[in-house]
Amino acid sequence: MDEKAAQAPTGAPGSVPPAIVVMGVAGCGKSAVGIALAAALGVIFIEGDRLHPPENVARMASGEPLTDQLREGWLNAIGERVAASVGQGQGVVAACSALKRSYRDRLSGFCPGLVFLYLEIDPATARHRVGNRKGHFMPASLVDSQFAILEPPAAEERALTLDATRPVGEIVAAAVRLIRRS
């Protein structure tokens, strides 16, 4: 799983505040990487999990995967927050699974320049990580359901793919390099 830049962001560095969604299945490190990447870029961080409606959290906590319909409002909430930040001239990094192309298209509808940072991970490592975390609503039993619907970004999408098994600092450094040279 090497660094891969599909269609990386374009434009002069610093010309437009970055709008990035750190994406991938549960356990890939979206939040940890997102927080560190936002700090490295000097932009705000949006934790997508905090924008789930309570009924979605309850479903997932009980081991029920979300449907596309149940994700719509959540994706809209994230897209609106990202667009509002960019509209105020602030760069933003958001953590959101964005597992399907249709989810990424929905988010991009709010912010056409949105770039996705896909944290690629294998199922066994993701299950292990989710099983070991404390205080999160997402049970390890749902990891396989996420891989079942995962559509990794295609070459024509504005996405960067990085190996999620690398240390957070290395992932962030690689992401910053890729974003700044684009």
Phi and psi restraints in degrees (value plus and minus 20) as a CYANA .aco file:
   2 ASP   PHI    -107.4   -67.4
   2 ASP   PSI     148.0   188.0
   3 GLU   PHI     -81.5   -41.5
   3 GLU   PSI     115.0   155.0
   4 LYS   PHI    -156.4  -116.4
   4 LYS   PSI     109.7   149.7
   5 ALA   PHI    -128.0   -88.0
   5 ALA   PSI      90.0   130.0
   6 ALA   PHI     -89.8   -49.8
   6 ALA   PSI    -126.9   -86.9
   7 GLN   PHI    -125.5   -85.5
   7 GLN   PSI      75.7   115.7
   8 ALA   PHI     -89.0   -49.0
   8 ALA   PSI     144.6   184.6
   9 PRO   PHI     -80.5   -40.5
   9 PRO   PSI     131.5   171.5
  10 THR   PHI    -137.9   -97.9
  10 THR   PSI     149.3   189.3
  11 GLY   PHI      87.0   127.0
  11 GLY   PSI     141.9   181.9
  12 ALA   PHI     -87.5   -47.5
  12 ALA   PSI     118.6   158.6
  13 PRO   PHI     -76.7   -36.7
  13 PRO   PSI     112.5   152.5
  14 GLY   PHI      62.6   102.6
  14 GLY   PSI     -23.7    16.3
  15 SER   PHI     -93.2   -53.2
  15 SER   PSI     -52.3   -12.3
  16 VAL   PHI    -153.8  -113.8
  16 VAL   PSI     117.6   157.6
  17 PRO   PHI     -80.4   -40.4
  17 PRO   PSI     118.7   158.7
  18 PRO   PHI     -87.2   -47.2
  18 PRO   PSI     123.8   163.8
  19 ALA   PHI    -149.5  -109.5
  19 ALA   PSI      89.2   129.2
  20 ILE   PHI    -149.4  -109.4
  20 ILE   PSI     117.5   157.5
  21 VAL   PHI    -133.4   -93.4
  21 VAL   PSI     100.8   140.8
  22 VAL   PHI    -105.5   -65.5
  22 VAL   PSI      99.7   139.7
  23 MET   PHI    -147.3  -107.3
  23 MET   PSI     142.5   182.5
  24 GLY   PHI     126.7   166.7
  24 GLY   PSI     158.9   198.9
  25 VAL   PHI     -91.5   -51.5
  25 VAL   PSI     146.3   186.3
  26 ALA   PHI     -76.3   -36.3
  26 ALA   PSI     116.6   156.6
  27 GLY   PHI      71.2   111.2
  27 GLY   PSI     -21.8    18.2
  28 CYS   PHI    -100.8   -60.8
  28 CYS   PSI     -34.7     5.3
  29 GLY   PHI      83.2   123.2
  29 GLY   PSI       2.6    42.6
  30 LYS   PHI     -73.3   -33.3
  30 LYS   PSI     -68.4   -28.4
  31 SER   PHI     -88.5   -48.5
  31 SER   PSI     -68.8   -28.8
  32 ALA   PHI     -80.9   -40.9
  32 ALA   PSI     -65.5   -25.5
  33 VAL   PHI     -88.4   -48.4
  33 VAL   PSI     -62.3   -22.3
  34 GLY   PHI     -80.6   -40.6
  34 GLY   PSI     -65.1   -25.1
  35 ILE   PHI     -82.3   -42.3
  35 ILE   PSI     -67.3   -27.3
  36 ALA   PHI     -87.4   -47.4
  36 ALA   PSI     -58.3   -18.3
  37 LEU   PHI     -86.9   -46.9
  37 LEU   PSI     -62.7   -22.7
  38 ALA   PHI     -80.0   -40.0
  38 ALA   PSI     -62.5   -22.5
  39 ALA   PHI     -83.8   -43.8
  39 ALA   PSI     -62.9   -22.9
  40 ALA   PHI     -84.5   -44.5
  40 ALA   PSI     -53.7   -13.7
  41 LEU   PHI    -111.3   -71.3
  41 LEU   PSI     -29.7    10.3
  42 GLY   PHI      50.1    90.1
  42 GLY   PSI      19.1    59.1
  43 VAL   PHI    -145.0  -105.0
  43 VAL   PSI     154.2   194.2
  44 ILE   PHI    -103.2   -63.2
  44 ILE   PSI     138.2   178.2
  45 PHE   PHI    -137.3   -97.3
  45 PHE   PSI     115.9   155.9
  46 ILE   PHI    -136.6   -96.6
  46 ILE   PSI     101.1   141.1
  47 GLU   PHI    -108.8   -68.8
  47 GLU   PSI      85.6   125.6
  48 GLY   PHI     -80.0   -40.0
  48 GLY   PSI     -54.4   -14.4
  49 ASP   PHI     -79.0   -39.0
  49 ASP   PSI     -51.0   -11.0
  50 ARG   PHI     -92.6   -52.6
  50 ARG   PSI     -32.0     8.0
  51 LEU   PHI    -117.9   -77.9
  51 LEU   PSI     -20.2    19.8
  52 HIS   PHI     -86.8   -46.8
  52 HIS   PSI     117.0   157.0
  53 PRO   PHI     -86.2   -46.2
  53 PRO   PSI     132.4   172.4
  54 PRO   PHI     -73.6   -33.6
  54 PRO   PSI     -55.8   -15.8
  55 GLU   PHI     -86.8   -46.8
  55 GLU   PSI     -52.9   -12.9
  56 ASN   PHI     -88.6   -48.6
  56 ASN   PSI     -62.4   -22.4
  57 VAL   PHI     -80.7   -40.7
  57 VAL   PSI     -64.7   -24.7
  58 ALA   PHI     -81.7   -41.7
  58 ALA   PSI     -61.3   -21.3
  59 ARG   PHI     -81.7   -41.7
  59 ARG   PSI     -69.7   -29.7
  60 MET   PHI     -84.1   -44.1
  60 MET   PSI     -61.9   -21.9
  61 ALA   PHI     -80.3   -40.3
  61 ALA   PSI     -49.4    -9.4
  62 SER   PHI    -108.4   -68.4
  62 SER   PSI     -16.1    23.9
  63 GLY   PHI      71.9   111.9
  63 GLY   PSI      -8.1    31.9
  64 GLU   PHI    -117.6   -77.6
  64 GLU   PSI     100.5   140.5
  65 PRO   PHI     -88.0   -48.0
  65 PRO   PSI     130.7   170.7
  66 LEU   PHI    -100.2   -60.2
  66 LEU   PSI     127.8   167.8
  67 THR   PHI    -110.1   -70.1
  67 THR   PSI     148.4   188.4
  68 ASP   PHI     -76.3   -36.3
  68 ASP   PSI     -62.8   -22.8
  69 GLN   PHI     -83.1   -43.1
  69 GLN   PSI     -61.2   -21.2
  70 LEU   PHI     -88.0   -48.0
  70 LEU   PSI     -44.3    -4.3
  71 ARG   PHI    -103.8   -63.8
  71 ARG   PSI     -38.4     1.6
  72 GLU   PHI     -74.5   -34.5
  72 GLU   PSI     -73.6   -33.6
  73 GLY   PHI     -82.4   -42.4
  73 GLY   PSI     -57.9   -17.9
  74 TRP   PHI     -84.6   -44.6
  74 TRP   PSI     -66.5   -26.5
  75 LEU   PHI     -81.9   -41.9
  75 LEU   PSI     -59.6   -19.6
  76 ASN   PHI     -82.1   -42.1
  76 ASN   PSI     -62.1   -22.1
  77 ALA   PHI     -81.7   -41.7
  77 ALA   PSI     -62.7   -22.7
  78 ILE   PHI     -85.7   -45.7
  78 ILE   PSI     -67.5   -27.5
  79 GLY   PHI     -78.4   -38.4
  79 GLY   PSI     -61.1   -21.1
  80 GLU   PHI     -84.9   -44.9
  80 GLU   PSI     -61.5   -21.5
  81 ARG   PHI     -85.9   -45.9
  81 ARG   PSI     -62.7   -22.7
  82 VAL   PHI     -82.7   -42.7
  82 VAL   PSI     -68.3   -28.3
  83 ALA   PHI     -82.2   -42.2
  83 ALA   PSI     -59.2   -19.2
  84 ALA   PHI     -83.6   -43.6
  84 ALA   PSI     -61.7   -21.7
  85 SER   PHI     -83.5   -43.5
  85 SER   PSI     -68.5   -28.5
  86 VAL   PHI     -82.7   -42.7
  86 VAL   PSI     -60.0   -20.0
  87 GLY   PHI     -81.4   -41.4
  87 GLY   PSI     -46.5    -6.5
  88 GLN   PHI    -111.7   -71.7
  88 GLN   PSI     -12.3    27.7
  89 GLY   PHI      59.4    99.4
  89 GLY   PSI      -3.7    36.3
  90 GLN   PHI    -121.9   -81.9
  90 GLN   PSI     117.3   157.3
  91 GLY   PHI     -94.3   -54.3
  91 GLY   PSI     138.6   178.6
  92 VAL   PHI    -171.4  -131.4
  92 VAL   PSI     123.8   163.8
  93 VAL   PHI    -143.9  -103.9
  93 VAL   PSI     107.1   147.1
  94 ALA   PHI    -139.3   -99.3
  94 ALA   PSI     125.6   165.6
  95 ALA   PHI    -121.1   -81.1
  95 ALA   PSI     102.3   142.3
  96 CYS   PHI    -177.6  -137.6
  96 CYS   PSI     113.5   153.5
  97 SER   PHI     -77.3   -37.3
  97 SER   PSI     -61.5   -21.5
  98 ALA   PHI      23.5    63.5
  98 ALA   PSI      29.3    69.3
  99 LEU   PHI     -87.9   -47.9
  99 LEU   PSI     -49.9    -9.9
 100 LYS   PHI    -131.8   -91.8
 100 LYS   PSI     134.6   174.6
 101 ARG   PHI     -78.0   -38.0
 101 ARG   PSI     -59.8   -19.8
 102 SER   PHI     -83.3   -43.3
 102 SER   PSI     -52.3   -12.3
 103 TYR   PHI     -89.2   -49.2
 103 TYR   PSI     -62.2   -22.2
 104 ARG   PHI     -86.9   -46.9
 104 ARG   PSI     -57.9   -17.9
 105 ASP   PHI     -83.4   -43.4
 105 ASP   PSI     -60.2   -20.2
 106 ARG   PHI     -81.2   -41.2
 106 ARG   PSI     -67.9   -27.9
 107 LEU   PHI     -82.7   -42.7
 107 LEU   PSI     -61.6   -21.6
 108 SER   PHI     -85.1   -45.1
 108 SER   PSI     -45.0    -5.0
 109 GLY   PHI     -83.1   -43.1
 109 GLY   PSI     -47.0    -7.0
 110 PHE   PHI    -103.4   -63.4
 110 PHE   PSI     -47.3    -7.3
 111 CYS   PHI    -169.1  -129.1
 111 CYS   PSI      70.9   110.9
 112 PRO   PHI     -77.2   -37.2
 112 PRO   PSI     -44.9    -4.9
 113 GLY   PHI    -108.7   -68.7
 113 GLY   PSI     -11.3    28.7
 114 LEU   PHI     -78.9   -38.9
 114 LEU   PSI     116.6   156.6
 115 VAL   PHI    -135.6   -95.6
 115 VAL   PSI     120.2   160.2
 116 PHE   PHI    -126.7   -86.7
 116 PHE   PSI     114.8   154.8
 117 LEU   PHI    -130.7   -90.7
 117 LEU   PSI      83.1   123.1
 118 TYR   PHI    -108.6   -68.6
 118 TYR   PSI      99.0   139.0
 119 LEU   PHI    -114.0   -74.0
 119 LEU   PSI      81.8   121.8
 120 GLU   PHI    -103.1   -63.1
 120 GLU   PSI     111.1   151.1
 121 ILE   PHI    -167.6  -127.6
 121 ILE   PSI     136.9   176.9
 122 ASP   PHI    -109.2   -69.2
 122 ASP   PSI     136.1   176.1
 123 PRO   PHI     -77.9   -37.9
 123 PRO   PSI     -62.0   -22.0
 124 ALA   PHI     -83.2   -43.2
 124 ALA   PSI     -63.6   -23.6
 125 THR   PHI     -86.3   -46.3
 125 THR   PSI     -61.5   -21.5
 126 ALA   PHI     -82.1   -42.1
 126 ALA   PSI     -66.2   -26.2
 127 ARG   PHI     -80.0   -40.0
 127 ARG   PSI     -63.6   -23.6
 128 HIS   PHI     -80.8   -40.8
 128 HIS   PSI     -67.7   -27.7
 129 ARG   PHI     -82.4   -42.4
 129 ARG   PSI     -66.4   -26.4
 130 VAL   PHI     -85.2   -45.2
 130 VAL   PSI     -59.3   -19.3
 131 GLY   PHI     -84.2   -44.2
 131 GLY   PSI     -45.8    -5.8
 132 ASN   PHI    -115.5   -75.5
 132 ASN   PSI     -28.0    12.0
 133 ARG   PHI    -105.3   -65.3
 133 ARG   PSI     130.9   170.9
 134 LYS   PHI    -132.9   -92.9
 134 LYS   PSI     123.3   163.3
 135 GLY   PHI      57.8    97.8
 135 GLY   PSI      -3.5    36.5
 136 HIS   PHI    -132.0   -92.0
 136 HIS   PSI     125.0   165.0
 137 PHE   PHI     -93.6   -53.6
 137 PHE   PSI     -39.8     0.2
 138 MET   PHI    -103.4   -63.4
 138 MET   PSI      94.4   134.4
 139 PRO   PHI    -101.0   -61.0
 139 PRO   PSI     134.6   174.6
 140 ALA   PHI     -80.3   -40.3
 140 ALA   PSI     -44.2    -4.2
 141 SER   PHI     -83.7   -43.7
 141 SER   PSI     -38.2     1.8
 142 LEU   PHI    -112.2   -72.2
 142 LEU   PSI     -26.6    13.4
 143 VAL   PHI     -79.4   -39.4
 143 VAL   PSI     -65.0   -25.0
 144 ASP   PHI     -81.7   -41.7
 144 ASP   PSI     -54.8   -14.8
 145 SER   PHI     -86.2   -46.2
 145 SER   PSI     -50.5   -10.5
 146 GLN   PHI     -91.0   -51.0
 146 GLN   PSI     -62.7   -22.7
 147 PHE   PHI     -84.4   -44.4
 147 PHE   PSI     -51.4   -11.4
 148 ALA   PHI     -84.0   -44.0
 148 ALA   PSI     -51.2   -11.2
 149 ILE   PHI    -125.1   -85.1
 149 ILE   PSI     -24.7    15.3
 150 LEU   PHI     -79.8   -39.8
 150 LEU   PSI     108.4   148.4
 151 GLU   PHI    -140.3  -100.3
 151 GLU   PSI      75.5   115.5
 152 PRO   PHI     -75.6   -35.6
 152 PRO   PSI     129.7   169.7
 153 PRO   PHI     -75.3   -35.3
 153 PRO   PSI     118.7   158.7
 154 ALA   PHI    -103.7   -63.7
 154 ALA   PSI     143.6   183.6
 155 ALA   PHI     -76.1   -36.1
 155 ALA   PSI     -52.9   -12.9
 156 GLU   PHI    -104.1   -64.1
 156 GLU   PSI     -25.5    14.5
 157 GLU   PHI    -100.7   -60.7
 157 GLU   PSI     133.7   173.7
 158 ARG   PHI     -99.4   -59.4
 158 ARG   PSI      64.0   104.0
 159 ALA   PHI    -166.0  -126.0
 159 ALA   PSI     128.3   168.3
 160 LEU   PHI    -139.2   -99.2
 160 LEU   PSI     116.2   156.2
 161 THR   PHI    -134.3   -94.3
 161 THR   PSI     108.8   148.8
 162 LEU   PHI    -151.1  -111.1
 162 LEU   PSI     133.2   173.2
 163 ASP   PHI     -94.6   -54.6
 163 ASP   PSI      93.9   133.9
 164 ALA   PHI     -94.6   -54.6
 164 ALA   PSI     -26.8    13.2
 165 THR   PHI    -106.6   -66.6
 165 THR   PSI     -26.8    13.2
 166 ARG   PHI     -95.7   -55.7
 166 ARG   PSI     139.4   179.4
 167 PRO   PHI     -81.0   -41.0
 167 PRO   PSI     128.3   168.3
 168 VAL   PHI     -73.2   -33.2
 168 VAL   PSI     -64.9   -24.9
 169 GLY   PHI     -78.9   -38.9
 169 GLY   PSI     -60.4   -20.4
 170 GLU   PHI     -87.6   -47.6
 170 GLU   PSI     -60.7   -20.7
 171 ILE   PHI     -82.1   -42.1
 171 ILE   PSI     -66.5   -26.5
 172 VAL   PHI     -84.1   -44.1
 172 VAL   PSI     -65.0   -25.0
 173 ALA   PHI     -79.6   -39.6
 173 ALA   PSI     -63.3   -23.3
 174 ALA   PHI     -85.0   -45.0
 174 ALA   PSI     -61.6   -21.6
 175 ALA   PHI     -83.4   -43.4
 175 ALA   PSI     -64.3   -24.3
 176 VAL   PHI     -81.6   -41.6
 176 VAL   PSI     -64.0   -24.0
 177 ARG   PHI     -78.8   -38.8
 177 ARG   PSI     -67.8   -27.8
 178 LEU   PHI     -84.8   -44.8
 178 LEU   PSI     -60.7   -20.7
 179 ILE   PHI     -89.1   -49.1
 179 ILE   PSI     -63.3   -23.3
 180 ARG   PHI     -92.4   -52.4
 180 ARG   PSI     -48.9    -8.9
 181 ARG   PHI    -106.8   -66.8
 181 ARG   PSI     -26.1    13.9
